[in-house]
Amino acid sequence: MRTGFVAVLGQTNVGKSTFLNAAMGQKLLITSNKPQTTRNRIRCVLTTDEAQIVFVDTPGLHKPGDSLSRHILREARRGLRGMDVLLYVIEPWGEIAAHDSEVFAEWKELDVPVLLLVNKIDLAKGNALEETLLAYERTGLFAELIPISATRDIGIEDSVASIIRYLSPGTPLFPAEQKSDQSEGFLIAELIREKVFRLTHQEVPYSTAVRLKWFNERDDGIVEIKAEIIVERESQKGILIGKRGTMIKKIGSLARTDIETLLGSRVFLETIVKVRANWTNDMEQIERLTQPSE
């Protein structure tokens, strides 16, 4: 049995969480086409007959603009600590992205293997994939370069097999049935926040946090959940509620479907929207609102 911690890094919106969901064979991490969707380091535990991989999903690397984005970037950099393998995810841009060059300059002294995952190869145009592979290979930083498409399940098995080759023999760190180090409450809150990212625009998603206020499993098997969606301004609250409550109903309906899949139970979900002024620039509130619920 081989075991180890594997950090998944890369710029925002390159598909890190989508890759991990594909590798895990189930949805444990939220995704959207907007940057900075992931705010926390989340461990996903993949156990096979030959290995246990503890993936650490990290927030996307980006230039911080406020206290919240600086907090997110710190979370990403902490993901490097104590890792056995690094996975760096990119898209087939055809050349090395400027931000990647800045990151790589800090990695010259790394003593752990780094694997490159080139995601979204199904969207590559012309010779972009080949040019990308050649450009990143020339850095000399990567032990392997692996083309994948996380949405189409291309190269996922190959990437997992490659990771296992770089792990050391050891005993499992988590029970075989455990898939995540996060509580059900945290995962539920994240699924609700995902729907806000997918259904709203402009500044609303980035000014939103979700906290569970109530979780109760009834005798008839139905799970009752009450969640609080927090925003910074009354105008954002109005957008989230929508005309005659249409938006908040849609968010709740879509979230409930995913939550029922996660829990394997019928769910009654109540969502309310509250305003906490300027919370994304208040470090005390950021720490409280972005950390996993108890």
FENTA-V545966 format. One record per residue. SS is DSSP state (H for helix, E for strand, L for the rest). PSI is psi as a letter, one per 30 degrees, with the letter a starting at -180 (999 if undefined). BURIAL is + if it has 24 or more other C-alpha atoms within 12 Angstrom, else -. Layout:
<<SS	PSI	BURIAL> <SS	PSI	BURIAL>>
This chain:
<<L	k	-> <E	k	+> <E	l	+> <E	l	+> <E	k	+> <E	j	+> <E	k	+> <E	j	+> <E	l	+> <E	l	+> <E	l	+> <L	k	+> <L	g	+> <L	f	+> <L	g	+> <H	e	+> <H	e	+> <H	e	+> <H	e	+> <H	e	+> <H	e	+> <H	e	+> <H	e	+> <H	f	+> <L	g	-> <L	l	-> <L	j	+> <L	f	+> <L	k	+> <L	l	+> <L	l	+> <L	l	+> <L	g	+> <L	k	+> <L	l	+> <L	g	+> <L	e	+> <L	k	+> <L	f	+> <L	l	+> <L	j	+> <E	k	+> <E	k	+> <E	k	+> <E	j	+> <E	j	+> <E	k	+> <L	a	+> <L	f	-> <L	f	-> <E	l	+> <E	j	+> <E	k	+> <E	j	+> <E	k	+> <E	j	+> <E	k	+> <L	l	+> <L	l	+> <L	k	+> <E	k	+> <L	l	+> <L	k	-> <L	k	-> <L	f	-> <L	a	-> <H	e	-> <H	e	+> <H	e	+> <H	e	+> <H	e	+> <H	e	+> <H	e	+> <H	e	+> <H	e	+> <H	e	+> <H	e	+> <H	f	-> <L	f	+> <L	f	+> <L	k	-> <L	g	-> <L	k	+> <L	f	+> <E	k	+> <E	k	+> <E	k	+> <E	k	+> <E	k	+> <E	l	+> <E	l	+> <L	i	+> <L	f	+> <L	f	-> <L	l	+> <L	k	+> <L	k	-> <H	e	-> <H	e	-> <H	e	+> <H	e	-> <H	e	-> <H	e	+> <H	f	-> <H	f	-> <L	f	-> <L	g	-> <L	f	-> <L	g	-> <L	k	-> <L	g	-> <L	k	+> <E	k	+> <E	k	+> <E	k	+> <E	k	+> <E	j	+> <E	j	+> <E	l	+> <L	h	+> <H	f	+> <H	f	-> <H	f	-> <L	k	-> <L	k	-> <L	b	-> <L	g	-> <H	e	-> <H	e	+> <H	e	-> <H	e	-> <H	e	+> <H	e	+> <H	e	-> <H	e	+> <H	e	+> <H	e	-> <L	f	-> <L	f	+> <L	g	-> <L	f	+> <L	k	+> <L	e	+> <E	l	+> <E	k	+> <E	j	+> <E	k	+> <L	l	+> <E	j	+> <L	e	+> <L	f	+> <L	g	-> <L	h	+> <E	k	-> <L	g	+> <H	e	+> <H	e	-> <H	e	-> <H	e	+> <H	e	+> <H	e	-> <H	e	+> <H	e	+> <H	e	+> <H	f	+> <L	g	+> <L	l	+> <E	l	-> <E	k	-> <L	l	-> <L	l	-> <L	k	+> <L	f	+> <L	l	-> <L	k	-> <L	e	-> <L	f	-> <L	k	-> <L	f	+> <E	l	+> <L	g	+> <L	l	+> <L	l	-> <H	e	+> <H	e	+> <H	e	+> <H	e	+> <H	e	+> <H	e	+> <H	e	+> <H	e	+> <H	e	+> <H	e	+> <H	e	+> <H	e	+> <H	e	+> <H	e	+> <H	f	+> <H	f	+> <L	l	+> <L	l	-> <L	b	-> <L	f	-> <L	e	+> <H	e	+> <H	f	+> <H	g	+> <L	k	+> <E	l	+> <E	k	+> <E	k	+> <E	k	+> <E	f	-> <E	k	-> <E	j	+> <E	k	-> <E	j	-> <L	l	-> <L	f	-> <L	g	-> <L	f	-> <L	k	-> <E	k	+> <E	k	+> <E	k	+> <E	k	+> <E	k	+> <E	k	+> <E	k	+> <E	k	+> <E	l	+> <L	f	+> <L	l	-> <H	e	-> <H	e	-> <H	e	+> <H	e	+> <H	e	+> <H	e	+> <H	e	+> <H	e	+> <L	l	-> <H	k	-> <H	g	-> <H	g	-> <H	e	-> <H	e	+> <H	e	+> <H	e	+> <H	e	+> <H	e	+> <H	e	+> <H	e	-> <H	e	+> <H	e	+> <H	e	+> <H	e	-> <H	e	+> <H	e	+> <H	e	+> <H	e	-> <H	e	+> <H	f	+> <L	g	-> <L	l	-> <L	k	-> <E	k	+> <E	j	+> <E	k	+> <E	k	+> <E	k	+> <E	l	+> <E	k	+> <E	l	+> <E	k	+> <L	j	+> <L	k	-> <L	h	-> <H	f	+> <H	f	+> <H	g	-> <L	j	-> <H	e	-> <H	e	-> <H	e	-> <H	e	+> <H	e	-> <H	e	-> <H	f	+> <H	f	+> <L	l	+> <L	k	+> <L	l	+> <L	999	->>
